Structures are given as structure tokens and as C-alpha cells.
Amino acid sequence: MQMQRQKVTSLVTPESLLQKARELVPVLAQRSAQAERERRLPAETIADMQAAGFFEVLKPKLYGGYEMDPQVFYDICMTLAEGCMSTAWVYGVVGVHNWQIALFDPRAAEDVWGQDNKVLIASTYMPKGQVKPVDGGFRFSGRWGFSSGIDHCQWVLLGGLIFSEGQPPEYRTFLLPRADFEVVDTWHTMGLKGTGSNDIVVKDVFVPEYRTHKASDGFMGTNPGRDTFTADLYKLPFGQIFVRAVSSAAIGGLQGALDTFLDFAKVRVGDMGNKTSEQAPAQLAAAESATSIDEMKLVLHRNFEVLMSKIRAGQPLDDVNQRLLFRHQASQVVERCAKHAYQLFSACGGRGIFTDFPLHRYVTDIFAARGHYANNPEQFGRNYGGVLLGRPNTDFFI
């Protein structure tokens, strides 16, 4: 069965996946109002992404995945965002979990995919879990917010801290099946409305030790799954791959906003007879948005090419300054996109404020993405700058 799966996988190429993503863009744009109205992605959208193989990009081949380089994953995410940023956000967050499961003890992957390798996993990594060590694992309780795509997922990854006397708190991710948690509908927001990022409640359930993952293993590359899931892909630091899963959709969202603006501005004549295409604010907004999109994509690709090249050459990923630089660059993405989205909105004049004008959805979605902890450039920029100035590093999620 494994050989058959790998044979099928070999027929799939990055180019074919990106073509499928491109073909979905107008479909997603048409469904975006429905996603906002229902505050979750339509089931048809999840089915389309499953059928296209998008969730297999980072998944282990042992369970039917493709084990492709992360650049393919992010390119799909950015492409989908041109049609609907909520869809791309859910794809980025849910899709990256198929990579993270390969870091766990292999028994965790078998629990998730042993009977059905199409099962999806949601998350919320806030360290809100109350954890009590017991024989063979932990008793686990808590409430978490912001679990994107949870309505379409059968498992969830949740954050928690383990406290030991005389030791700093140990952060772990806990993997739970649907029967062990409750979803609470709280998602009433100004942007990313279609992500359905509801709350999760857990009441004193048992989580076996093997269904937990230590953050320190993710930083050091000492993950329990490393002897089973041996592809170079799974040697990347968790902190590098996850932060791009929650920022890359904004790049595609900005491209969608730019395309919408160009279609409008090329032909618009204002009430005073001025052509928008001749106005300096419109020209600069278009040029600066296009330039920044190009730069952000180049940096994303360059950074992962550097990391993957080192891994393939057997070199350690021990350049902390480089990892901090890459971390800071990822944190800047959404703020940069928000700046340009605002420029495009401003250049639309009065037309931009109407809800039937599609630009507003891209703007509010990008603004909403800025609220994620990982997308705070000031915090991560200060740490990186401090290290450059001789201060100790305080961020190990790199």
C-alpha cells in the first residue's frame, strides 16, 4: 500500500498543484460572501482543497502525503488568498499541522490517520492548558480561542505549560480527538470572518504522553518522530515553518486587493471628471504594492531555500542570528501588507467604503491577520535588534 501511495505521489508536481490553486481563485471569490455570512468555510471549499491534494503537500508519504518543500505549500496559500483570504488562512493553519504531526511520536500519526488519511487537524497554541502529570500521560483542561477551521477538523492541537519545582515551565502541544473537546461559537469579527476560529473547551481528559510534543524538541531538532519521518522537510525548525503559515495569506490577499484596485482604477472617472489612473496616489499605491509583493515572495523563497540547502548538505541550523532574521522578516509581512492595502483603499475615494466593492474584504482580512501574536514586528524586531547589539536572545520559537 505504501509503494502504491508513493507511485501516485510521484505523478503530482508543484506546477500541477499551483495550477489547481489558480483555477480555484474565481470559485473562492464567488464563495467569499457565503463564508463571511456563515462565519466558516463552505464544506465545498474544504472538499475542493482535499480533492486537489493541497493538504497532502507537507504530509508524510507514509500516510499518502507528498513531502514537498515548504515553498510549494506557501505558494498555494498565497494563490488561494487572491480569491478568499479566509480560505487561505485556514489552509495555512490546518495544512501545516500535517507537517507538525511528523514531529510527534509516530503513534500520534497512526491515531490520526490510521483509519482515514484525509482527517484534518485544527489548533490553538495559546498556553492555556491546565496540565497535571499522571501515570502514562496527563490530565488536561482549559479553554482556548482562535481555532481556525475547527468545524472541519476531527483533531486539535492545544498549548499547555507543565510546571516542575525548580524548573522553568515546559511548553508542550497536546493532541486531542474530537470526542475530548467542545467547540464554542464565538467568532464574530471584523475580518477573516470565514475562518470560523472558534473557542475550544476541554474538561479533565487524559492525554497520553506520546500525543504531546515539547517545544524544546522543535527548537533543537530532537523530535520523537525523526527516526520514522526522515524526510529533510521534517528537520526544519517548527518556529520557522509555522510563522509563515499565519503570514503568507496576507501576501496573496494584497495581490487580490491590487488586482481588484487595478480593474477599478483603470476605467474609473471621478465625479469631478478626474481619471483615477492619472492620479499620483493611485499610481504610487499600485507600484508600491506590486513591488512589496515581489520582495516578500522573494524573501520567503530565499529563506526556505537557505534552510533546506543546509539540511540537505548535512549542516546544522545553528546560526541563531540568521534564524532571528528570518523570524523578524516573517513578522513584518502582515504589517507591510496592511500599509499597502490602506493605500489602495485610500486611492479608491468614496467607492471604497461600499460593502459591494470587493476591496474592503481584502483590507479587513489583512487587518485581522495583524492581530495574530506571530505577526507583531515590533516585538520580534526588538529582540533581533537587541541580539545584534549584544543583548541575549529571548525568543526560542525560531
C-alpha positions, -999 to +999 in steps of 0.1 A: +000+000+000+028+024+009+045+017-025+012+024-043+008+057-025+043+068-034+037+059-070+006+081-071+025+109-053+052+109-080+026+119-106+019+151-086+041+181-093+043+216-077+032+231-110+001+209-112-009+219-077-004+256-083-024+253-115-053+238-095-050+266-069-051+292-097-082+276-111-099+278-077-093+315-073-125+327-090-146+300-073-133+311-039-140+347-047-176+338-056-180+319-023-163+345-001-196+363+008-211+329+018-181+322+040-184+356+057-221+352+062-218+317+077-186+326+096-169+294+084-157+280+051-183+262+030-179+224+031-175+225-007-143+246-003-127+221+020-138+193-003-122+211-033-089+215-014-090+179-004-097+167-040-069+189-053-044+174-029-034+206-011-035+191+024-010+164+012+018+189+004+035+187+038+021+153+049+043+122+053+043+099+024+036+070+048+001+084+050-004+094+014+013+128+015+038+144-009+066+156+014+072+187-009+093+216+000+075+243+021+077+268-007+051+249-026+028+250+004+031+288+008+027+294-029-006+275-028-016+295+002-008+328-014-026+319-046-058+308-028-058+342-009-062+360-041-097+347-042-105+344-005-081+352+023-102+333+049-098+301+028-060+307+025-057+313+063-075+281+071-054+262+046-022+276+060-031+269+096-047+235+091-023+224+064+008+230+085-004+206+111+001+177+087+038+187+089+038+190+127+024+156+133+056+141+118+074+156+148+054+136+173+059+101+184+048+080+154+019+066+174+002+100+172+001+100+134-013+065+135-041+076+159-050+105+135-046+088+101-046+051+107-082+047+096-086+077+074-057+097+060-079+126+050-086+136+086-078+173+093-063+188+125-070+223+139-051+241+167-047+269+191-013+271+207-021+296+235-005+281+267-039+280+284-040+243+293-041+232+329-018+202+330-015+175+357+011+147+351-003+112+358+008+077+350+013+074+312+004+110+304-015+140+316-049+151+328-057+182+307-083+210+309-087+246+297-103+270+273-086+284+242-096+309+215-089+313+178-091+277+165-093+283+128-112+258+106-122+238+137-156+230+122-139+209+095-114+191+118-116+159+138-085+165+160-070+196+176-035+207+188-036+227+221-010+245+241-001+240+277+026+245+303+040+219+326+053+232+359+080+214+378+096+226+410+128+244+405+125+243+367+112+268+341+078+260+327+079+235+298+057+243+269+041+214+250+015+209+223-012+183+232-031+164+205-068+156+213-096+138+193-130+154+187-146+134+215-124+151+240-132+188+233-162+211+228-164+239+202-179+272+214-192+296+188-176+329+195-164+340+160-180+375+154-152+396+139-144+424+115-121+404+093-112+368+084-149+361+091-149+329+071-122+312+092-146+300+119-119+305+145-140+295+175-131+286+211-122+251+224-131+238+258-115+207+274-127+193+307-103+170+325-094+145+298-065+121+297-038+128+270-011+100+267+025+111+268+031+101+232+004+126+220+024+156+233+052+175+217+079+195+235+087+230+221+123+224+231+124+194+207+111+216+179+138+241+186+167+216+189+155+192+162+152+163+187+117+154+177+104+119+187+093+112+151+127+119+135+136+082+131+103+074+113+096+105+093+131+110+079+125+135+050+146+166+051+113+186+053+108+175+089+142+187+100+131+223+097+126+242+130+089+245+139+093+282+146+103+289+110+076+269+093+046+279+115+051+317+114+049+317+076+016+297+078-001+327+095+015+355+074+017+342+039-021+345+032-017+383+036+007+384+006-019+367-016-046+389+000-027+420-010-024+406-045-061+402-046-066+437-034-042+450-060-059+431-088-093+445-077-079+480-075-064+478-109-096+466-125-114+496-109-088+523-113-081+517-150-115+528-160-128+550-132-136+586-138-144+606-106-173+629-101-151+659-109-140+643-142-106+631-130-093+597-142-081+576-112-054+561-134-038+596-138-037+604-101-004+602-082-018+584-051-033+556-073-001+552-093+021+551-062-003+527-044-002+503-073+035+505-078+045+501-042+020+472-036+033+453-066+069+459-056+064+448-020+045+416-031+075+407-052+100+414-025+081+395+002+077+364-021+114+365-029+124+367+007+101+338+017+115+316-011+151+326-003+148+319+034+135+284+029+160+277+002+188+286+026+173+263+054+166+234+031+200+236+014+217+235+048+197+205+058+204+186+026+241+194+030+240+179+065+249+213+080+235+223+114+209+251+117+229+267+145+231+303+131+208+319+157+212+353+142+200+340+108+170+323+123+161+355+142+164+375+109+141+351+091+117+352+121+116+390+120+111+391+083+081+368+087+066+390+114+069+421+091+048+406+063+012+414+075+021+449+087+036+457+053+005+443+036-018+463+058+001+495+049-003+489+012-039+477+015-047+510+032-030+529+003-051+511-022-083+517-002-075+554+001-069+557-036-104+544-043-121+575-030-157+572-018-163+540-038-140+521-014-164+523+016-193+503+000-197+467+010-204+456-025-169+467-035-147+436-030-116+455-020-129+460+015-128+423+023-091+420+015-085+451+036-103+439+067-089+404+064-053+417+063-060+439+092-074+410+112-044+389+104-022+416+120-038+406+153-020+373+155+008+371+180+033+359+154+026+390+132+039+416+156+070+430+140+079+453+169+083+425+194+104+403+172+123+432+157+133+444+192+146+410+201+166+406+169+179+442+171+189+436+207+208+404+198+227+424+171+236+449+198+249+423+221+219+415+242+208+379+250+182+362+228+148+359+244+130+341+216+134+304+211+104+299+187+128+303+158 
